[in-house]
């Protein structure tokens, strides 16, 4: 039984939801209608483009693409991407990472509930949740788009308020440097999770790391011990 941690807050992409194929297919399909406007000497985004863009810019990662389109056409590309992304989610592209339901069950048996705190738009969160039944796994679900400029710390604070826990009882799991910094701003411990990403450097900013799903519960237990020692 966990002694101190009562709430686990999970980011969504590359952590709960394996979205790599989804993002790449949506990007490639949305680029087709803009092919004539993209200079021939500009390399098209590769397979890691979406992951790196999300790591550095969150769900607004497409604004970081440098493919020779002007501002108006980039805005049109973003709209096209969202449409393709929504269709592909509905078609079943992407999956929940293997082992996650069992992990959440184990955490629940040991006194910790789970919530989604997603670096995502509301529409995307709802589409993925509906398609993959995330409501049956998580008690709460929020996204950064709901909090003005996309404030992850405000989002986590609202999740804690709804769950009626304080920061010392909360643990945030993610893949992005900004996510860890936001959690630390409100004194929440963090675990950097590496099973869904190729680049592990940002995970060092978290208090603990778990590079495979099998390592997560041990990291949660270590975080629980840290939180308990801090309060003793």
C-alpha positions as CSV (number, residue, x, y, z in Angstrom):
1,X,0.0,0.0,0.0
2,X,1.3,3.5,-0.9
3,X,1.8,5.6,2.2
4,X,1.6,9.1,0.8
5,X,0.8,9.2,-3.0
6,X,-3.0,9.3,-3.7
7,X,-3.1,10.7,-7.2
8,X,-1.2,9.9,-10.4
9,X,-1.5,12.5,-13.2
10,X,-0.6,11.2,-16.7
11,X,0.1,13.1,-19.8
12,X,-1.6,11.6,-22.9
13,X,0.6,11.4,-26.0
14,X,3.6,9.1,-26.0
15,X,2.7,8.0,-22.5
16,X,-0.9,6.6,-22.4
17,X,-1.5,6.8,-26.1
18,X,0.9,5.5,-28.8
19,X,0.3,8.3,-31.3
20,X,3.5,8.1,-33.4
21,X,1.9,6.5,-36.5
22,X,-1.3,8.7,-36.1
23,X,0.7,12.0,-36.1
24,X,2.9,11.0,-39.0
25,X,0.0,9.7,-41.2
26,X,-2.1,12.8,-40.4
27,X,0.9,15.1,-41.3
28,X,1.7,13.3,-44.6
29,X,-1.9,13.2,-45.7
30,X,-2.5,16.9,-44.9
31,X,0.7,17.9,-46.8
32,X,-0.5,16.4,-50.1
33,X,-2.7,19.4,-51.0
34,X,0.2,21.8,-50.2
35,X,2.8,20.0,-52.3
36,X,3.0,22.6,-55.0
37,X,3.5,25.4,-52.5
38,X,6.4,23.8,-50.7
39,X,9.8,24.6,-52.3
40,X,11.5,21.6,-53.9
41,X,14.7,22.1,-51.9
42,X,12.9,21.9,-48.5
43,X,13.1,18.4,-46.9
44,X,9.7,17.1,-45.8
45,X,9.3,16.2,-42.1
46,X,10.5,12.8,-41.2
47,X,9.2,10.1,-38.8
48,X,10.6,11.8,-35.6
49,X,9.4,15.3,-36.6
50,X,6.1,15.1,-34.7
51,X,7.7,13.6,-31.6
52,X,10.4,16.3,-31.5
53,X,7.9,19.0,-32.2
54,X,5.6,17.8,-29.5
55,X,8.5,17.6,-27.1
56,X,9.5,21.2,-27.7
57,X,6.2,22.9,-28.4
58,X,3.4,20.7,-27.1
59,X,0.2,20.1,-29.0
60,X,0.8,23.3,-31.0
61,X,3.9,21.6,-32.5
62,X,2.9,22.2,-36.1
63,X,3.7,25.9,-35.8
64,X,7.4,24.9,-35.5
65,X,7.5,23.3,-38.9
66,X,9.9,25.0,-41.4
67,X,8.6,23.8,-44.8
68,X,8.5,27.1,-46.7
69,X,4.8,27.9,-46.3
70,X,3.6,31.4,-45.5
71,X,1.5,32.2,-42.4
72,X,-1.8,31.8,-44.2
73,X,-1.0,28.5,-45.7
74,X,0.5,27.2,-42.4
75,X,-2.8,28.0,-40.8
76,X,-4.6,26.1,-43.5
77,X,-2.3,23.2,-43.1
78,X,-3.0,23.0,-39.3
79,X,-6.7,22.9,-40.0
80,X,-6.2,20.1,-42.6
81,X,-4.0,18.2,-40.1
82,X,-6.6,18.3,-37.4
83,X,-9.3,17.0,-39.8
84,X,-7.0,14.1,-40.8
85,X,-6.0,13.4,-37.2
86,X,-9.6,13.3,-36.1
87,X,-10.6,10.9,-38.9
88,X,-7.6,8.6,-38.2
89,X,-8.3,8.5,-34.5
90,X,-11.9,7.4,-35.3
91,X,-10.5,4.8,-37.7
92,X,-8.5,3.2,-34.9
93,X,-5.0,4.5,-35.7
94,X,-3.0,4.6,-32.5
95,X,-3.3,2.4,-29.4
96,X,-3.1,2.4,-25.6
97,X,0.3,1.2,-24.5
98,X,0.4,-2.5,-23.5
99,X,0.5,-2.9,-19.7
100,X,-1.1,0.4,-18.8
101,X,-4.5,-1.0,-17.7
102,X,-2.7,-3.5,-15.4
103,X,-0.5,-0.7,-14.0
104,X,-3.5,1.4,-13.2
105,X,-5.3,-1.5,-11.5
106,X,-2.2,-2.2,-9.4
107,X,-2.0,1.5,-8.4
108,X,-5.7,1.5,-7.5
109,X,-5.3,-1.5,-5.3
110,X,-2.6,0.3,-3.5
111,X,-4.6,3.5,-2.8
112,X,-3.8,5.8,-5.8
113,X,-6.3,7.0,-8.3
114,X,-5.4,8.1,-11.8
115,X,-6.2,11.2,-13.9
116,X,-5.3,12.5,-17.3
117,X,-3.6,15.9,-17.5
118,X,-3.0,16.1,-21.2
119,X,-0.9,18.5,-23.2
120,X,-3.6,18.5,-25.9
121,X,-6.6,20.2,-27.3
122,X,-10.0,19.3,-25.8
123,X,-11.3,17.8,-29.1
124,X,-8.3,15.5,-29.4
125,X,-8.5,14.4,-25.8
126,X,-12.2,13.6,-26.2
127,X,-11.7,11.8,-29.5
128,X,-8.9,9.6,-28.2
129,X,-10.8,8.9,-24.9
130,X,-14.0,8.0,-26.7
131,X,-12.3,5.7,-29.2
132,X,-10.2,3.9,-26.6
133,X,-12.5,3.9,-23.5
134,X,-10.2,6.0,-21.3
135,X,-13.1,7.0,-19.1
136,X,-13.0,3.4,-17.7
137,X,-9.4,3.8,-16.7
138,X,-9.1,7.3,-15.4
139,X,-11.3,9.2,-12.9
140,X,-10.6,12.7,-14.3
141,X,-9.4,14.1,-17.6
142,X,-8.3,17.6,-18.4
143,X,-6.1,19.2,-21.0
144,X,-3.9,22.3,-21.2
145,X,-6.1,24.0,-23.9
146,X,-8.8,24.4,-21.2
147,X,-6.6,26.8,-19.3
148,X,-6.1,29.9,-21.4
149,X,-2.6,29.9,-22.8
150,X,-2.2,26.2,-22.0
151,X,-0.9,26.3,-18.5
152,X,0.1,22.8,-17.3
153,X,0.5,23.9,-13.7
154,X,-3.0,25.4,-13.6
155,X,-4.3,22.2,-15.1
156,X,-2.6,20.0,-12.5
157,X,-3.8,22.3,-9.7
158,X,-7.4,21.9,-10.9
159,X,-7.0,18.1,-11.1
160,X,-5.7,18.1,-7.5
161,X,-8.6,20.3,-6.4
162,X,-11.2,18.0,-8.0
163,X,-9.5,14.9,-6.5
164,X,-9.2,16.6,-3.1
165,X,-5.5,16.0,-2.7
166,X,-2.5,18.2,-2.0
167,X,0.8,18.4,-3.9
168,X,2.6,16.0,-1.5
169,X,0.0,13.4,-2.4
170,X,0.3,13.8,-6.2
171,X,2.7,12.4,-8.7
172,X,2.9,13.6,-12.4
173,X,4.1,11.3,-15.1
174,X,5.2,12.7,-18.5
175,X,7.7,13.0,-21.3
176,X,8.2,16.7,-21.7
177,X,10.6,19.2,-20.0
178,X,7.8,21.8,-19.7
179,X,5.5,19.3,-18.1
180,X,8.1,18.5,-15.4
181,X,8.8,22.2,-14.8
182,X,5.1,23.0,-14.4
183,X,4.7,20.2,-11.8
184,X,7.8,21.3,-9.9
185,X,6.4,24.9,-9.8
186,X,3.6,23.6,-7.6
187,X,5.7,21.2,-5.6
188,X,4.6,18.0,-7.3
189,X,7.0,15.1,-7.8
190,X,7.5,13.8,-11.3
191,X,8.4,10.6,-13.2
192,X,9.9,10.9,-16.7
193,X,8.6,8.0,-18.8
194,X,10.5,6.8,-21.8
195,X,8.7,3.8,-23.4
196,X,7.0,5.9,-26.0
197,X,9.7,8.4,-27.0
198,X,13.1,8.1,-28.8
199,X,14.7,11.1,-27.1
200,X,15.3,10.5,-23.4
201,X,17.3,13.6,-22.6
202,X,14.2,15.6,-21.3
203,X,13.4,12.8,-18.8
204,X,16.4,13.8,-16.7
205,X,14.5,16.8,-15.6
206,X,12.1,14.6,-13.8
207,X,12.7,13.5,-10.2
208,X,12.6,9.8,-11.2
209,X,12.7,7.9,-14.5
210,X,11.0,4.8,-15.9
211,X,12.1,3.8,-19.3
212,X,9.8,0.8,-19.6
213,X,6.2,0.2,-18.4
214,X,7.6,-2.6,-16.1
215,X,9.7,0.0,-14.3
216,X,6.9,2.4,-13.5
217,X,5.5,1.0,-10.3
218,X,8.9,0.7,-8.7
219,X,9.4,4.4,-9.6
220,X,6.0,5.2,-8.0
221,X,7.0,3.4,-4.8
222,X,10.3,5.4,-4.7
223,X,8.4,8.6,-5.2
224,X,6.0,7.6,-2.4
225,X,9.0,7.0,-0.1
226,X,10.5,10.4,-1.0
227,X,7.1,12.1,-0.3
228,X,6.8,10.3,3.0
229,X,10.3,11.2,4.2
230,X,9.7,14.8,3.3
231,X,6.7,15.0,5.5
232,X,8.1,13.0,8.4
